[in-house]
Amino acid sequence: MQWDRSYTSSEVDDRRGESYGYGGGGGGGADVAYGLIRLLSIFGWKGMVVGLVIAGVVAVGGHVGGVTGHHATTHTVSSSARETERMHFVGFVFDDVQRTWERLLPNYTHTRLEVFHDRLPSACGTASTAVGPFYCPSDREVYLDLSFYDELAQRFGAPGEFAQAYVIAHEIGHHVQNLRGLLGERGNAASVRTELQADCLAGAWGRDAQNRGIVKTGDLDAALNAARQIGDDTLQRREKGYVQPETFTHGTAAQRSAAFKRGFDGGAAACGI
């Protein structure tokens, strides 16, 4: 990708210097809960909400109603050169995606990106490293721990800048859906439709970025690979060793990559927007 390596966004909030603990317990039990809910939350706002509820309960000792509140501590962030570069990167992509939707959608209202480390309160519950990146419809903001990009490359086998950009574009896709009143349907089938449309909207941004010379040869392959690696069937096969189609909430590897490609080839109109 071609991007400005000194770029800073006014719509990205650096919350990495804030630490939040829980009253009433936490520790190892919470870590186990976060691991168990990973498949609920990868890139999906509905699964994320369920996951946050589960994690919140376990993090306070497993007792519903046992939360005594978040305790915030502010500390100085010591960023590595790579993390500093990532902050510039996510700011550039975040703003670029939103400028695309500003041009394509009348009355587009901007979202914000909350970059955090470890965990952070949101209107949808506690954002955490283990929950992964997500869009919260209640506060209309995107949440991202930069360490997820290491996991995206190492655990999910999806390296590359355009794969990282796809994550952000997908979450802003949920924001577009929220502005259009397209979120809120219940059931796994509805969830799959929602996620695939967000993948398509990410592809529509990719098409626009290509037209402006931001996307280079090979970038599309990185995004398509990322979409395949976080398909429900791929994740289940990796985590469980078998696939349960009736539990799918995001779509198969083939569906997710096809949805992104549909948006990349046909733009927003191909996504029903």
N, C-alpha and C positions, 0 to 999 in steps of 0.2 A: 504493500500500500504506500501511496504518497501522502505524507502528512507532516504538519508543522511540529517539529520536536520541541519547540519552546512554547507551545500553545497552552494557555490557561483559560479555563471556562469560568464564567461568573455564575453558572448554573450547576456547578459541582461543589458540594459541601464536603470538605475534608474533615471527617469525624474520627480519624484514626487515633487521635490523641485522647479519646474518651473511652474509659473502661467502665463496664456496667456489671455489677454483681447482683445477686438475688438474696433477699431475706429468706430464711427458713430452710436453707439447704442448697443442694447442687452437687457439683463434683463429678465423680465417676459415673453416677447414674444418668446425669444429664448427657455426658459424652456418649453413653450407650444409646440413649434416646435419639440424639442427633444423628447417629449413624444409621439407626433403623428407619428414620424418616427420609433419608436421602432420596429414595426412589419416589417419594411423594412430592418432592419439591423441585426437582431439576427443571428449571426454566418454566415452571408452571405456577400461576398465581393461585389456582384453587388448591392444588396439592400443597403448596406452600402454606396456605392459611391453616389447613388441617395439621401440617407438620409443626407449625409454630405453637398451636394449641397443645399438642402432645408434648413438645419440648418444654413448654412453659410449666406444664403440670409436673413433669418429672424433675425439672430443674429445681423445684421447691420441695423436693422430698417425696413426690408422688401423691401429694394431697391436694385435691381440688379446693380452691378457695384459700390455700395456704400462702399465697403471695403476700409478702409484706412490703413489696415495692422494689424498684430499681435503685441501686446506689451508684451514683456516677463519680468517677475519679478522673480528673484531667491530668495528663502527663505529656511530656515532650516526645514527639515522634522522631525517631531516628531512621530516616529512609535510606535504603541502599540506592545506588545509582539506577538499578533496574526498576525499583519501585517508583522512583521519581520520574523515570521515563514513562512508566505505566500511567501515572497520574496525568501527564501531559497527553498521552495517547487516549485515555478514556474521555478526557475533556474535549479533545478534538473530535472524536467520533460522536460523542453525545450531542455536541452542538451541530455537527454536520447532519446527523439524522434528523434533528428537530428542524433545521433549516429546510430540509427536503419536504417535511410534512407541512411546514409553513407555506411553501409554494404550492403544494398539492391539495391542501384541505382549507377551505374557507373557515375563518374563525378558529384556527388551531390554537390551543392553549398549551403553553409549555409545561413540562414536568421538570423535576429536579432530580439530581443523582446524589445519593448519600453514600460516600465511600467510608467504610468503617473497618475496624480490626477486631476480631473476636466476636463481639455482639453489640447490638444497639437497639434501643426501643423503636418501634414503629407503630403506626395506627392499626396494623394487622397483627401485632404481637412482637416478639423479640426476634430481630434479624440476627442471624448467627453465621459463623464461618461454615458450619456443617449444613445449614439450610440452603446455602448457595444464593446466587443472584435472583432477585424477584422484583416484580412490580406490585405495589400495594394500592388497590383501587380506592381505599378509604382516604388516604392522604395524597393520592395521585403522585407518588414518588417512587423512584427506582433505588434499590439497595444493592450494594456490591462490595464484597471483600476482595481486594486485589489478589489475595492468595488463591482464589478460585481459579485463576488463570494457570497457576502451576498444576492444579488438579486436572484442569481441562486438557492440558498437554500430556501429563504423566499418567493419570489414572484413566482418562477417557480417550487418550490417543488422538487428540485434536489440537495440534500445535498451529502456530501461525497467527499473524496479526489480524487477518480477515476472519479467522475463527473467533478471535476475541471480540472483534467488531460485531460479529453476528449475535453474540450474547446481548450486547447493548441494544442493537437494532430490534431484536426479538422482544425485549422488555418494553421498549418504546412502542412496539407494535401493540402490546396490551394497553398502553395508554391511549393509543388511537382508538382501539376497540371501546375503551371506557368512555371516551368523549362521544363516541357514536352510539352509546347505549347498548353495546353488543356483549357485555359481560353479565353474568348472573344466571345463565341457564344451568340447570342441575343435571347430574348424571354423567357417567363416563363418556358416553357418545358425544354429549355436548362439550365436554372438556376437550376431547380430541379435536373437535371442529374448531374450538377456540385456539388451541395451541397451533394447529396447522395453519390457521389464518394468520397468526402472529409470525409464523415462519415465512409465510408468503409475503407479509408486509416487510419483513427484514430483507427478503429478496428484492422487493420493489425499491427499497433504499439502495441496495447494492447496484441495481440497474442505473439509478440516478447517479451514484458515485462513479460508476464506470463511464457514463456519458461525460462526466466532468474531469476524467483523467486521474481520479484518485485510486481506482482499482487497477492493479497490474495483472499481467498474464500469470495464471496459476492461483490467484486469490480466490476465484470462484471454487476451485477444487478444495481449498482449505475450508470454506464455509460448508460445502456439501458434505465433506467428511465429518465436520462437527455435527451437522444435522443427523447424519447416520449414526454417529457414536452415542447420541443421547436419545435414540429411538427406544420406545418401551421394550421391544423385543431384544434389542442389543443389551440394554441395561439388565433386564431380567435374566437373560442367558448368562451374563457376566456375574451377576450377584447370586443367582439361585441355581443356575445350571439347566433351567427349563423355562418355558414361556407359557404365560397364562393370558391369552388374548382378551378374555372377558374382563380383565382388570386394567386394561390399557387406558391411560388418561391423556397421553400426549401424541400417540401415533407411532407407527412402526418406523424403522430406519428408512425404508423405501418411501413411506408417506411423507416424512419430514423433509427429506432431501428433495423430493418431487415438489413439495409445497414451496420451498425456498426457490427452486429453479423456475417454478411457474411465475412467481413474483419477479424474479430476475429477468425473465424473458418478456413478460407482459406488463410489468408495472402494476400500480395500485389497482387498476381496473380489473386485472386478472385475479385479484384477491377479494373482489366484491366491495371495494371501497370507492 
